[in-house]
């Protein structure tokens, strides 16, 4: 075993030019972001499908339609979204009602780590990539990137609490203070996840500006700034709408036609801005060498 040290590669090679080092990895971090966001969409879609075919709400002992009847015979779903607390509170059916009840909640719980873990790893590697850059153009980004990493780590790491804290299920208690507290505990992890996606977008925008290379040639600096300001405005209005209803004085009502359209536009536009567009740009960026990071595992001397 002569010649083996703490720095010997994992394949048993003692170094040299002929050995292949298995303790070195090349990781395209943009693939992590793409996969994480795609799995977020998959999680939502699966939640909707499972809820539509297998969900029962309000819970009842009366005979119900089977999934086969719903799929083939076009029988109505046993899940009544109109009877949920979120519909009662906002007069609008948000997408999260389709992951709030079992069995969809269990299915979503299985999938959520496949969405959040890649985003957590991407956030850390993106932070390291920023600090590997040289030049004054990166100084501001380097200064606030630790705070961005902290926000993303907390938000992505604890997003599962969004599933744990289910809104009130008992319709007789919809107007009770307890119902408001339950929904607040449900909303906080969700709003932090939204904030983390906004922070991630800002971090990537600043990185693109610093290295003077946009994902597409037709994207101009003004367009990037407009995208970010619109995203920030959308997030603020989104949170204001939710909080205003929780405290009992909604800034507008989704009961009116105009209010319903406004609410739907904000919900789906925010998904496009913080998930769909980043997926497209991340895919384009994945083709560039800057997306690949070399990771080496080794043991230091005691």
N, C-alpha and C positions, 0 to 999 in steps of 0.2 A: 504493500500500500504506500510505498515511498513516493513522495512527490505530491500527495493529495493534500490540499489546504482548504480553508474555509471558503475560498473563492472558486473551488472546482465546480464546473458546471454540473447540472443535474443528471446528465447522461454518463457521468463517471469519467469524462475526459479531463485530462490535466491541462488543457489549454492547447495552444499552438494553432496553426492555420488549418489543420485537417479536421479538428473536432467540430461537430455541430452542437451549438449551445442551445439546449432545450429550455434553459431558464431565461430566454429572451423572447418577448412577445411584441409583435407589431399590431396595434389596435387602432382601427379607424373609428374614432369616437363619434363621428356623425351617425354611424350605423346604430350606436346606442341610443341616441336621441330619436332617430326615426322609429326604432323598434318600440321604445317606451311610449311614444305618442300614438303609434298604431295600436298598441295593446290597450291604451286608454280608450280608444274608439271601439275596439273589439269588446272590451269590458262593458261599455255602455250598450252596445248592440245586443250582446248575449243577455244582459239583464232584461232588456226589453222583450226579447224572444221568449225567455223562460217565464217572465211575468205574464205575458200575453197568453201562453198556452197552459201554464201550470199554476199560476198565481191565483189565490182565492182571497179577495178582499171586497167588502168586509167578510171576516171569517164567519162561516155558517155551517150548520149541520144538514141543511137541506141538500137533496141530490144536486150534483153539479155536472156541468158538461165536461166530458173527457177531452184530452188534448186531440184525440182522433176526431171527435165530433167538431171541435173548433177548426181543425185543419181541413178536414175533408167535407164535412157537412155544413160548414160555414155557421156553426152555432156560435153564439156570442161568448166572449171571454168571461171568465169568472172574476176577473179583476176589474173593479170599477174605479178608475182613476178619479172620477168626479167626486168620490166619497172620501178621498184622502185629505189629510190635514193640510198639505201644501196647496191643494185646490181650494180648500176652505179659507186659507190665509191670504193667498194671492189672487184667487179667482182665475187661476191659470195652472195648467198641468206642466210642471217642470220635468225635464228628463230624469231627474234623480228619483222620482216616485217609482220608477221601474227597477230600482236596485234597493229599495227600502224594506222590502218584505221577502221572506223566504218563500220558495226555494231560490229566488234570484239572488238574494243577499249572500247565500252560501257559494253559489257559482261565481259571483263577483269577487268574493273573498279569496277564492282560489286564483283568480286572474290578476288581482291588484298588484301582487308582488312582481309579476312579469312586466307590469307597466312602470312601477315606481323604482325598482332596483336599477334598471338601465339608466333612468334619469338621474338617480343618485350618483352612479358611477360617472356618468357624463359630466355632471356638475363638478365633481372633484377633479377629473382629468382636464376639463376646460379651465378650471382655476390654475392647475399646474401648467397648462399650455400658455396661458397668459403670462405667467411669471417666468417662463423660459424665453420670452421675447425681449429684444433689446431695442433701445432707442427711446427718446422722449415722448413719442406719440403714444406710448403705452403707459405712461406714468399715472395718469388719472385712473385708467382702468385697473391698474395694479393696486392703487390705493383703496378702491372701494370693493374690489373683488372678494376679499375675505367676508365682508358683510353679505354680499350676494350669495356666497357659498353657504353661509349660516342660514339664510332665509330658505334657500332651496333644500338644504339638508333637513331642516325642521319640517317644512311643509310636505315634502315628498315622503319623509320617513314616518310622519304621523297621519298621512292622508287616510289610512285605514280606519281612523276614528270616525270618519264620515259614515262608514258602514255600521260601526258599533253603536253610535248614537242615533237611533231611529226616531223620527218624529212621532208624535202622539198617535196611537192606534185606536184608542177608545173615543168614538165620535161624541160621546156625552161630555167629554172633558176638553173638547177643542178650544173652548173659550177660557180655560183655566190658566192661571199663572204657570202651572207645571208644564202645560203644553208649550208655552213660549220658551221656557228654559230648555226643554228637550230639543226644540228646533234650533235654538241658539247653539247648543252643543253639537248639533248636526251641521250647522252652517259654518262655524268657525274653521274646521279642518278643510272644508270645501273652498272657502274664501281664501285661505292661506295657500292652497294648491293653485288657485287662480293667480294670486299675487306672485307665486314662484314662477309661473309660466311667463308673466309679464317681466319679471326681473331677468329671467333667462333670455328673453327676447332682447331686452336692453343691453345685456352683457354681450350677446352675439353681434348686435348692431354696432356697438362701440369697437368690438374686435375687428369687424369688417372695415369700419372707417379707418382704424389705426393702420391696418395692413393695406388699405387702399385697393381692395379687391372685392367687388360685390358678386353674389352668386350668379347673376345674369348681367350682361353688358348693358342692357337697356335700363337697368335700375340706377336712378340718380340719387344723389345725397338728399335732395328735397323730398323724394318719394319715401325714402327710409325714415326721415324725420316725421313725415306726415303719418306714416304707418304707426310709428310708436306713439305719437300724440293721440291718435284716434284710439289705439288700444288702451292707453291710460284713461282717457275720457270714458271709454266703454266700461272699464273696470270700476271707476268711481260711481258712475250712474247705476251699474249693476248692484253694487253694494248699497248705495243709497236707497234704491228701490226696495231691496230686501229688508234693510234695517228699519226703514220708515213703516213698513207693514208690521214688523215685529213689535215696534213701540206703539202701534195702533193708529198711525196717521199716514197712510200711503201717499206718496207724492203724485201718483196717478193710479187709476184703477184699470185692471185688465178686463173688467166687466163690459167696458165700452169697446166698440169695434176698433177705434183708434188706439186705445190703451192696450188691447190685445195684440195688435200688429206691432206696436212699439216694443212690447215685452218679448214677443217672438223674435223680432229683428235683433234685439240686444243679445238674447240667449244664443242664437245660432251664429250671429256675426262674431261673437266672442270666441266660439269654438273655431271658426274659420281663421280668425286673426292669431290665436295662440296655439293652435294645433295643426290645422291644415297647411297654412302658409309656411310655418317653420319646417314641416315635413318636406315640402317641395324644395325650400332653400337648403335644407340640410342635405338632401339627396344630391343637389347640385354641388354643394361644398365637399361632399364625400369623395368627389373625383379628383380633388386637389391634394397635393402632398402634405399640406398644412393640417389635414384632417387626421393623419396617421401619427400616432405616438409610439415610441419605442420604450417598452417597459422591461426592465431587467431585474430579476430576483437574485439576490446574493446574501451571503451571511458575513457579517463583519467579525473581526477578531475580538475575542473576549478580553 
